[in-house]
Amino acid sequence: PNFLIIETLTNDNKKLTENIDKWRADFATIQEEKTKISNEKEILTTELQNLKQTLEAKNTELQSIFAAELTEKEKTSTKEIEAEMCGKRNNPEESKSSSEEHAENKMGDLPKKKK
């Protein structure tokens, strides 16, 4: 009976040792994967930061362009309004709005109906 107990314990010990070795190998593999993932995360974080900076720079550039274009359009509109106002003061017949003039010009382009 003691021999059977010793043999059973020895077999159990071998199985436990095999399982421990397998778990150590699995743990080492998990640690390697964890390191790879951590490195990839660091790379992706850096790339994301670079993309964010690039996007912010492009956004700033586009805002500057938009602001410059808007300022230019405001200057042009102001000049057109001033010129139109000066023209109306100098010639009261030209007091029609530009849309009225445009409509009249279009009507003049239409073929006349025959009676």
N, CA, C and O atoms as a GROMACS GRO file, in nm:
protein
  460
    1PRO      N    1   0.081  -0.120   0.000
    1PRO     CA    2   0.000   0.000   0.000
    1PRO      C    3   0.085   0.127   0.000
    1PRO      O    4   0.052   0.223  -0.069
    2ASN      N    5   0.195   0.128   0.076
    2ASN     CA    6   0.280   0.247   0.075
    2ASN      C    7   0.340   0.270  -0.064
    2ASN      O    8   0.357   0.383  -0.108
    3PHE      N    9   0.372   0.160  -0.130
    3PHE     CA   10   0.428   0.170  -0.264
    3PHE      C   11   0.329   0.238  -0.359
    3PHE      O   12   0.367   0.322  -0.440
    4LEU      N   13   0.201   0.200  -0.350
    4LEU     CA   14   0.098   0.259  -0.435
    4LEU      C   15   0.080   0.408  -0.405
    4LEU      O   16   0.062   0.489  -0.496
    5ILE      N   17   0.086   0.442  -0.279
    5ILE     CA   18   0.072   0.583  -0.240
    5ILE      C   19   0.190   0.663  -0.296
    5ILE      O   20   0.171   0.773  -0.348
    6ILE      N   21   0.311   0.608  -0.284
    6ILE     CA   22   0.430   0.677  -0.334
    6ILE      C   23   0.423   0.689  -0.486
    6ILE      O   24   0.457   0.794  -0.540
    7GLU      N   25   0.381   0.587  -0.554
    7GLU     CA   26   0.370   0.589  -0.700
    7GLU      C   27   0.265   0.691  -0.743
    7GLU      O   28   0.288   0.766  -0.838
    8THR      N   29   0.153   0.696  -0.676
    8THR     CA   30   0.046   0.792  -0.708
    8THR      C   31   0.096   0.935  -0.684
    8THR      O   32   0.073   1.024  -0.766
    9LEU      N   33   0.163   0.955  -0.573
    9LEU     CA   34   0.216   1.088  -0.544
    9LEU      C   35   0.322   1.128  -0.646
    9LEU      O   36   0.327   1.244  -0.688
   10THR      N   37   0.404   1.036  -0.686
   10THR     CA   38   0.508   1.064  -0.786
   10THR      C   39   0.444   1.101  -0.920
   10THR      O   40   0.487   1.196  -0.985
   11ASN      N   41   0.342   1.027  -0.960
   11ASN     CA   42   0.272   1.058  -1.086
   11ASN      C   43   0.203   1.194  -1.077
   11ASN      O   44   0.209   1.274  -1.171
   12ASP      N   45   0.139   1.220  -0.965
   12ASP     CA   46   0.074   1.351  -0.946
   12ASP      C   47   0.177   1.464  -0.951
   12ASP      O   48   0.152   1.569  -1.008
   13ASN      N   49   0.292   1.440  -0.890
   13ASN     CA   50   0.400   1.539  -0.890
   13ASN      C   51   0.449   1.565  -1.032
   13ASN      O   52   0.475   1.680  -1.068
   14LYS      N   53   0.462   1.461  -1.112
   14LYS     CA   54   0.505   1.477  -1.253
   14LYS      C   55   0.403   1.560  -1.330
   14LYS      O   56   0.440   1.651  -1.405
   15LYS      N   57   0.273   1.529  -1.311
   15LYS     CA   58   0.168   1.602  -1.380
   15LYS      C   59   0.168   1.750  -1.338
   15LYS      O   60   0.155   1.840  -1.421
   16LEU      N   61   0.184   1.771  -1.208
   16LEU     CA   62   0.189   1.910  -1.160
   16LEU      C   63   0.310   1.983  -1.216
   16LEU      O   64   0.299   2.100  -1.255
   17THR      N   65   0.423   1.917  -1.221
   17THR     CA   66   0.545   1.977  -1.277
   17THR      C   67   0.526   2.009  -1.425
   17THR      O   68   0.568   2.116  -1.472
   18GLU      N   69   0.465   1.918  -1.499
   18GLU     CA   70   0.437   1.941  -1.642
   18GLU      C   71   0.343   2.060  -1.659
   18GLU      O   72   0.363   2.146  -1.745
   19ASN      N   73   0.240   2.064  -1.575
   19ASN     CA   74   0.145   2.176  -1.583
   19ASN      C   75   0.214   2.308  -1.549
   19ASN      O   76   0.190   2.410  -1.615
   20ILE      N   77   0.298   2.307  -1.446
   20ILE     CA   78   0.370   2.429  -1.408
   20ILE      C   79   0.461   2.473  -1.522
   20ILE      O   80   0.467   2.593  -1.552
   21ASP      N   81   0.532   2.380  -1.587
   21ASP     CA   82   0.618   2.414  -1.700
   21ASP      C   83   0.535   2.472  -1.815
   21ASP      O   84   0.575   2.570  -1.879
   22LYS      N   85   0.419   2.411  -1.841
   22LYS     CA   86   0.331   2.460  -1.948
   22LYS      C   87   0.283   2.602  -1.913
   22LYS      O   88   0.281   2.690  -1.999
   23TRP      N   89   0.244   2.622  -1.787
   23TRP     CA   90   0.197   2.754  -1.746
   23TRP      C   91   0.308   2.859  -1.755
   23TRP      O   92   0.283   2.974  -1.791
   24ARG      N   93   0.429   2.820  -1.721
   24ARG     CA   94   0.543   2.912  -1.733
   24ARG      C   95   0.566   2.950  -1.879
   24ARG      O   96   0.590   3.066  -1.911
   25ALA      N   97   0.558   2.850  -1.968
   25ALA     CA   98   0.575   2.878  -2.111
   25ALA      C   99   0.463   2.970  -2.160
   25ALA      O  100   0.488   3.065  -2.235
   26ASP      N  101   0.339   2.942  -2.118
   26ASP     CA  102   0.226   3.027  -2.157
   26ASP      C  103   0.244   3.168  -2.102
   26ASP      O  104   0.217   3.266  -2.172
   27PHE      N  105   0.289   3.178  -1.979
   27PHE     CA  106   0.312   3.309  -1.917
   27PHE      C  107   0.419   3.386  -1.994
   27PHE      O  108   0.405   3.506  -2.017
   28ALA      N  109   0.528   3.317  -2.033
   28ALA     CA  110   0.634   3.382  -2.110
   28ALA      C  111   0.579   3.431  -2.244
   28ALA      O  112   0.612   3.541  -2.289
   29THR      N  113   0.497   3.349  -2.308
   29THR     CA  114   0.436   3.388  -2.436
   29THR      C  115   0.346   3.510  -2.416
   29THR      O  116   0.348   3.604  -2.496
   30ILE      N  117   0.268   3.507  -2.310
   30ILE     CA  118   0.179   3.621  -2.280
   30ILE      C  119   0.261   3.747  -2.254
   30ILE      O  120   0.224   3.855  -2.299
   31GLN      N  121   0.371   3.734  -2.183
   31GLN     CA  122   0.457   3.850  -2.155
   31GLN      C  123   0.515   3.906  -2.286
   31GLN      O  124   0.522   4.027  -2.304
   32GLU      N  125   0.556   3.818  -2.377
   32GLU     CA  126   0.609   3.862  -2.507
   32GLU      C  127   0.501   3.937  -2.586
   32GLU      O  128   0.526   4.044  -2.642
   33GLU      N  129   0.381   3.880  -2.588
   33GLU     CA  130   0.271   3.946  -2.658
   33GLU      C  131   0.237   4.080  -2.595
   33GLU      O  132   0.211   4.178  -2.664
   34LYS      N  133   0.239   4.083  -2.462
   34LYS     CA  134   0.212   4.208  -2.390
   34LYS      C  135   0.316   4.314  -2.428
   34LYS      O  136   0.281   4.430  -2.450
   35THR      N  137   0.443   4.273  -2.436
   35THR     CA  138   0.549   4.366  -2.474
   35THR      C  139   0.529   4.416  -2.617
   35THR      O  140   0.544   4.535  -2.644
   36LYS      N  141   0.494   4.324  -2.709
   36LYS     CA  142   0.469   4.362  -2.849
   36LYS      C  143   0.353   4.462  -2.858
   36LYS      O  144   0.360   4.562  -2.928
   37ILE      N  145   0.246   4.431  -2.785
   37ILE     CA  146   0.129   4.519  -2.787
   37ILE      C  147   0.164   4.656  -2.728
   37ILE      O  148   0.121   4.759  -2.780
   38SER      N  149   0.241   4.656  -2.622
   38SER     CA  150   0.282   4.782  -2.560
   38SER      C  151   0.366   4.865  -2.658
   38SER      O  152   0.347   4.986  -2.669
   39ASN      N  153   0.458   4.798  -2.728
   39ASN     CA  154   0.541   4.868  -2.827
   39ASN      C  155   0.456   4.921  -2.942
   39ASN      O  156   0.474   5.034  -2.986
   40GLU      N  157   0.362   4.840  -2.990
   40GLU     CA  158   0.274   4.883  -3.099
   40GLU      C  159   0.188   5.002  -3.054
   40GLU      O  160   0.165   5.096  -3.129
   41LYS      N  161   0.141   4.994  -2.930
   41LYS     CA  162   0.060   5.104  -2.875
   41LYS      C  163   0.142   5.233  -2.873
   41LYS      O  164   0.091   5.340  -2.908
   42GLU      N  165   0.266   5.222  -2.832
   42GLU     CA  166   0.354   5.340  -2.827
   42GLU      C  167   0.373   5.398  -2.967
   42GLU      O  168   0.367   5.520  -2.986
   43ILE      N  169   0.397   5.311  -3.064
   43ILE     CA  170   0.415   5.356  -3.203
   43ILE      C  171   0.288   5.423  -3.253
   43ILE      O  172   0.293   5.532  -3.311
   44LEU      N  173   0.174   5.358  -3.231
   44LEU     CA  174   0.047   5.414  -3.277
   44LEU      C  175   0.013   5.546  -3.206
   44LEU      O  176  -0.042   5.637  -3.268
   45THR      N  177   0.047   5.556  -3.080
   45THR     CA  178   0.023   5.680  -3.006
   45THR      C  179   0.107   5.793  -3.066
   45THR      O  180   0.060   5.906  -3.082
   46THR      N  181   0.232   5.762  -3.098
   46THR     CA  182   0.320   5.862  -3.159
   46THR      C  183   0.266   5.904  -3.295
   46THR      O  184   0.261   6.023  -3.327
   47GLU      N  185   0.224   5.804  -3.377
   47GLU     CA  186   0.168   5.835  -3.509
   47GLU      C  187   0.042   5.919  -3.495
   47GLU      O  188   0.020   6.013  -3.572
   48LEU      N  189  -0.041   5.885  -3.398
   48LEU     CA  190  -0.164   5.961  -3.376
   48LEU      C  191  -0.133   6.105  -3.336
   48LEU      O  192  -0.198   6.198  -3.384
   49GLN      N  193  -0.035   6.124  -3.250
   49GLN     CA  194   0.004   6.260  -3.211
   49GLN      C  195   0.056   6.338  -3.330
   49GLN      O  196   0.025   6.456  -3.347
   50ASN      N  197   0.136   6.272  -3.415
   50ASN     CA  198   0.188   6.338  -3.535
   50ASN      C  199   0.073   6.376  -3.629
   50ASN      O  200   0.071   6.487  -3.684
   51LEU      N  201  -0.022   6.285  -3.647
   51LEU     CA  202  -0.137   6.315  -3.732
   51LEU      C  203  -0.221   6.429  -3.674
   51LEU      O  204  -0.270   6.514  -3.748
   52LYS      N  205  -0.236   6.429  -3.544
   52LYS     CA  206  -0.312   6.536  -3.478
   52LYS      C  207  -0.244   6.671  -3.500
   52LYS      O  208  -0.310   6.770  -3.528
   53GLN      N  209  -0.111   6.674  -3.485
   53GLN     CA  210  -0.038   6.800  -3.507
   53GLN      C  211  -0.050   6.845  -3.651
   53GLN      O  212  -0.066   6.964  -3.679
   54THR      N  213  -0.041   6.749  -3.744
   54THR     CA  214  -0.055   6.782  -3.886
   54THR      C  215  -0.194   6.837  -3.914
   54THR      O  216  -0.209   6.937  -3.984
   55LEU      N  217  -0.295   6.772  -3.858
   55LEU     CA  218  -0.432   6.817  -3.876
   55LEU      C  219  -0.453   6.957  -3.818
   55LEU      O  220  -0.518   7.041  -3.881
   56GLU      N  221  -0.398   6.981  -3.701
   56GLU     CA  222  -0.411   7.114  -3.639
   56GLU      C  223  -0.341   7.220  -3.724
   56GLU      O  224  -0.392   7.331  -3.740
   57ALA      N  225  -0.225   7.185  -3.779
   57ALA     CA  226  -0.152   7.280  -3.864
   57ALA      C  227  -0.233   7.310  -3.990
   57ALA      O  228  -0.244   7.426  -4.031
   58LYS      N  229  -0.289   7.206  -4.053
   58LYS     CA  230  -0.370   7.225  -4.174
   58LYS      C  231  -0.495   7.307  -4.141
   58LYS      O  232  -0.536   7.393  -4.219
   59ASN      N  233  -0.555   7.280  -4.026
   59ASN     CA  234  -0.673   7.353  -3.984
   59ASN      C  235  -0.641   7.502  -3.967
   59ASN      O  236  -0.717   7.588  -4.011
   60THR      N  237  -0.529   7.530  -3.903
   60THR     CA  238  -0.486   7.668  -3.884
   60THR      C  239  -0.460   7.735  -4.020
   60THR      O  240  -0.498   7.850  -4.042
   61GLU      N  241  -0.396   7.661  -4.109
   61GLU     CA  242  -0.367   7.713  -4.243
   61GLU      C  243  -0.497   7.744  -4.318
   61GLU      O  244  -0.509   7.850  -4.380
   62LEU      N  245  -0.593   7.651  -4.311
   62LEU     CA  246  -0.721   7.674  -4.378
   62LEU      C  247  -0.798   7.789  -4.317
   62LEU      O  248  -0.863   7.866  -4.388
   63GLN      N  249  -0.791   7.803  -4.185
   63GLN     CA  250  -0.858   7.916  -4.120
   63GLN      C  251  -0.796   8.048  -4.165
   63GLN      O  252  -0.868   8.146  -4.186
   64SER      N  253  -0.664   8.052  -4.180
   64SER     CA  254  -0.597   8.173  -4.227
   64SER      C  255  -0.640   8.206  -4.369
   64SER      O  256  -0.668   8.321  -4.402
   65ILE      N  257  -0.644   8.104  -4.454
   65ILE     CA  258  -0.684   8.125  -4.594
   65ILE      C  259  -0.829   8.174  -4.598
   65ILE      O  260  -0.861   8.270  -4.669
   66PHE      N  261  -0.916   8.108  -4.521
   66PHE     CA  262  -1.057   8.147  -4.517
   66PHE      C  263  -1.072   8.291  -4.467
   66PHE      O  264  -1.148   8.369  -4.524
   67ALA      N  265  -1.001   8.325  -4.362
   67ALA     CA  266  -1.009   8.460  -4.307
   67ALA      C  267  -0.962   8.563  -4.410
   67ALA      O  268  -1.023   8.669  -4.424
   68ALA      N  269  -0.853   8.531  -4.481
   68ALA     CA  270  -0.802   8.624  -4.583
   68ALA      C  271  -0.902   8.640  -4.697
   68ALA      O  272  -0.925   8.751  -4.744
   69GLU      N  273  -0.961   8.529  -4.741
   69GLU     CA  274  -1.061   8.536  -4.848
   69GLU      C  275  -1.184   8.614  -4.803
   69GLU      O  276  -1.238   8.694  -4.879
   70LEU      N  277  -1.226   8.591  -4.680
   70LEU     CA  278  -1.342   8.661  -4.627
   70LEU      C  279  -1.314   8.811  -4.618
   70LEU      O  280  -1.399   8.892  -4.655
   71THR      N  281  -1.197   8.847  -4.571
   71THR     CA  282  -1.158   8.988  -4.562
   71THR      C  283  -1.157   9.050  -4.702
   71THR      O  284  -1.204   9.162  -4.720
   72GLU      N  285  -1.103   8.978  -4.799
   72GLU     CA  286  -1.098   9.028  -4.937
   72GLU      C  287  -1.238   9.047  -4.992
   72GLU      O  288  -1.267   9.147  -5.058
   73LYS      N  289  -1.327   8.951  -4.964
   73LYS     CA  290  -1.466   8.962  -5.013
   73LYS      C  291  -1.536   9.079  -4.945
   73LYS      O  292  -1.614   9.150  -5.009
   74GLU      N  293  -1.510   9.099  -4.817
   74GLU     CA  294  -1.571   9.212  -4.746
   74GLU      C  295  -1.524   9.344  -4.805
   74GLU      O  296  -1.603   9.437  -4.822
   75LYS      N  297  -1.394   9.353  -4.836
   75LYS     CA  298  -1.341   9.476  -4.897
   75LYS      C  299  -1.407   9.499  -5.033
   75LYS      O  300  -1.448   9.611  -5.064
   76THR      N  301  -1.417   9.392  -5.113
   76THR     CA  302  -1.477   9.404  -5.247
   76THR      C  303  -1.623   9.445  -5.234
   76THR      O  304  -1.669   9.533  -5.306
   77SER      N  305  -1.696   9.381  -5.142
   77SER     CA  306  -1.838   9.414  -5.123
   77SER      C  307  -1.854   9.559  -5.078
   77SER      O  308  -1.943   9.630  -5.126
   78THR      N  309  -1.770   9.601  -4.988
   78THR     CA  310  -1.776   9.739  -4.939
   78THR      C  311  -1.751   9.837  -5.054
   78THR      O  312  -1.821   9.937  -5.067
   79LYS      N  313  -1.651   9.807  -5.136
   79LYS     CA  314  -1.622   9.895  -5.251
   79LYS      C  315  -1.738   9.897  -5.350
   79LYS      O  316  -1.772  10.003  -5.403
   80GLU      N  317  -1.799   9.781  -5.375
   80GLU     CA  318  -1.912   9.774  -5.468
   80GLU      C  319  -2.031   9.854  -5.413
   80GLU      O  320  -2.098   9.926  -5.487
   81ILE      N  321  -2.057   9.840  -5.285
   81ILE     CA  322  -2.168   9.913  -5.223
   81ILE      C  323  -2.141  10.063  -5.228
   81ILE      O  324  -2.230  10.141  -5.260
   82GLU      N  325  -2.018  10.104  -5.196
   82GLU     CA  326  -1.983  10.247  -5.201
   82GLU      C  327  -1.997  10.300  -5.343
   82GLU      O  328  -2.049  10.410  -5.364
   83ALA      N  329  -1.951  10.223  -5.441
   83ALA     CA  330  -1.960  10.267  -5.581
   83ALA      C  331  -2.106  10.277  -5.623
   83ALA      O  332  -2.143  10.371  -5.694
   84GLU      N  333  -2.188  10.182  -5.581
   84GLU     CA  334  -2.329  10.183  -5.616
   84GLU      C  335  -2.398  10.303  -5.551
   84GLU      O  336  -2.481  10.370  -5.614
   85MET      N  337  -2.364  10.330  -5.425
   85MET     CA  338  -2.425  10.443  -5.354
   85MET      C  339  -2.383  10.575  -5.419
   85MET      O  340  -2.466  10.666  -5.434
   86CYS      N  341  -2.258  10.587  -5.457
   86CYS     CA  342  -2.211  10.710  -5.522
   86CYS      C  343  -2.282  10.728  -5.655
   86CYS      O  344  -2.320  10.839  -5.693
   87GLY      N  345  -2.299  10.618  -5.726
   87GLY     CA  346  -2.367  10.624  -5.856
   87GLY      C  347  -2.512  10.666  -5.842
   87GLY      O  348  -2.562  10.739  -5.927
   88LYS      N  349  -2.580  10.623  -5.739
   88LYS     CA  350  -2.721  10.659  -5.717
   88LYS      C  351  -2.734  10.806  -5.683
   88LYS      O  352  -2.829  10.872  -5.725
   89ARG      N  353  -2.640  10.857  -5.606
   89ARG     CA  354  -2.645  10.999  -5.570
   89ARG      C  355  -2.619  11.088  -5.692
   89ARG      O  356  -2.681  11.193  -5.707
   90ASN      N  357  -2.529  11.044  -5.778
   90ASN     CA  358  -2.493  11.124  -5.895
   90ASN      C  359  -2.598  11.112  -6.006
   90ASN      O  360  -2.616  11.206  -6.084
   91ASN      N  361  -2.667  10.997  -6.014
   91ASN     CA  362  -2.763  10.977  -6.121
   91ASN      C  363  -2.888  10.910  -6.063
   91ASN      O  364  -2.890  10.788  -6.048
   92PRO      N  365  -2.989  10.987  -6.030
   92PRO     CA  366  -3.109  10.931  -5.966
   92PRO      C  367  -3.179  10.826  -6.051
   92PRO      O  368  -3.246  10.738  -5.996
   93GLU      N  369  -3.165  10.831  -6.185
   93GLU     CA  370  -3.229  10.730  -6.269
   93GLU      C  371  -3.169  10.592  -6.246
   93GLU      O  372  -3.235  10.492  -6.272
   94GLU      N  373  -3.046  10.586  -6.196
   94GLU     CA  374  -2.980  10.458  -6.172
   94GLU      C  375  -3.007  10.407  -6.031
   94GLU      O  376  -2.929  10.330  -5.975
   95SER      N  377  -3.118  10.450  -5.976
   95SER     CA  378  -3.149  10.409  -5.840
   95SER      C  379  -3.214  10.270  -5.834
   95SER      O  380  -3.248  10.221  -5.726
   96LYS      N  381  -3.231  10.209  -5.951
   96LYS     CA  382  -3.286  10.074  -5.951
   96LYS      C  383  -3.185   9.978  -5.888
   96LYS      O  384  -3.063   9.997  -5.897
   97SER      N  385  -3.238   9.878  -5.826
   97SER     CA  386  -3.147   9.780  -5.767
   97SER      C  387  -3.085   9.696  -5.878
   97SER      O  388  -3.139   9.686  -5.989
   98SER      N  389  -2.974   9.637  -5.848
   98SER     CA  390  -2.906   9.556  -5.948
   98SER      C  391  -2.992   9.437  -5.990
   98SER      O  392  -2.985   9.393  -6.105
   99SER      N  393  -3.075   9.384  -5.899
   99SER     CA  394  -3.162   9.272  -5.935
   99SER      C  395  -3.271   9.318  -6.033
   99SER      O  396  -3.310   9.244  -6.122
  100GLU      N  397  -3.320   9.444  -6.015
  100GLU     CA  398  -3.419   9.498  -6.109
  100GLU      C  399  -3.356   9.516  -6.246
  100GLU      O  400  -3.417   9.484  -6.348
  101GLU      N  401  -3.234   9.566  -6.248
  101GLU     CA  402  -3.163   9.585  -6.374
  101GLU      C  403  -3.140   9.451  -6.442
  101GLU      O  404  -3.156   9.438  -6.563
  102HIS      N  405  -3.102   9.352  -6.363
  102HIS     CA  406  -3.075   9.218  -6.416
  102HIS      C  407  -3.203   9.160  -6.478
  102HIS      O  408  -3.199   9.101  -6.585
  103ALA      N  409  -3.315   9.179  -6.408
  103ALA     CA  410  -3.443   9.127  -6.457
  103ALA      C  411  -3.480   9.196  -6.587
  103ALA      O  412  -3.526   9.130  -6.680
  104GLU      N  413  -3.462   9.327  -6.595
  104GLU     CA  414  -3.494   9.400  -6.717
  104GLU      C  415  -3.404   9.356  -6.832
  104GLU      O  416  -3.449   9.340  -6.946
  105ASN      N  417  -3.278   9.335  -6.802
  105ASN     CA  418  -3.185   9.289  -6.906
  105ASN      C  419  -3.229   9.152  -6.960
  105ASN      O  420  -3.223   9.128  -7.080
  106LYS      N  421  -3.271   9.065  -6.872
  106LYS     CA  422  -3.316   8.932  -6.912
  106LYS      C  423  -3.442   8.942  -6.996
  106LYS      O  424  -3.456   8.871  -7.095
  107MET      N  425  -3.532   9.030  -6.957
  107MET     CA  426  -3.656   9.046  -7.032
  107MET      C  427  -3.627   9.098  -7.172
  107MET      O  428  -3.693   9.060  -7.268
  108GLY      N  429  -3.527   9.183  -7.182
  108GLY     CA  430  -3.490   9.236  -7.312
  108GLY      C  431  -3.432   9.129  -7.401
  108GLY      O  432  -3.438   9.142  -7.524
  109ASP      N  433  -3.377   9.023  -7.344
  109ASP     CA  434  -3.318   8.915  -7.421
  109ASP      C  435  -3.423   8.817  -7.474
  109ASP      O  436  -3.396   8.740  -7.566
  110LEU      N  437  -3.543   8.820  -7.415
  110LEU     CA  438  -3.647   8.725  -7.455
  110LEU      C  439  -3.705   8.767  -7.590
  110LEU      O  440  -3.717   8.885  -7.620
  111PRO      N  441  -3.739   8.666  -7.670
  111PRO     CA  442  -3.801   8.703  -7.798
  111PRO      C  443  -3.941   8.761  -7.774
  111PRO      O  444  -4.015   8.716  -7.687
  112LYS      N  445  -3.974   8.862  -7.854
  112LYS     CA  446  -4.103   8.930  -7.837
  112LYS      C  447  -4.213   8.846  -7.901
  112LYS      O  448  -4.192   8.784  -8.005
  113LYS      N  449  -4.333   8.845  -7.836
  113LYS     CA  450  -4.446   8.767  -7.888
  113LYS      C  451  -4.504   8.839  -8.008
  113LYS      O  452  -4.518   8.962  -8.011
  114LYS      N  453  -4.539   8.758  -8.107
  114LYS     CA  454  -4.602   8.816  -8.228
  114LYS      C  455  -4.753   8.818  -8.208
  114LYS      O  456  -4.810   8.729  -8.146
  115LYS      N  457  -4.815   8.922  -8.262
  115LYS     CA  458  -4.961   8.937  -8.248
  115LYS      C  459  -5.033   8.869  -8.359
  115LYS      O  460  -5.156   8.870  -8.364
   0.00000   0.00000   0.00000
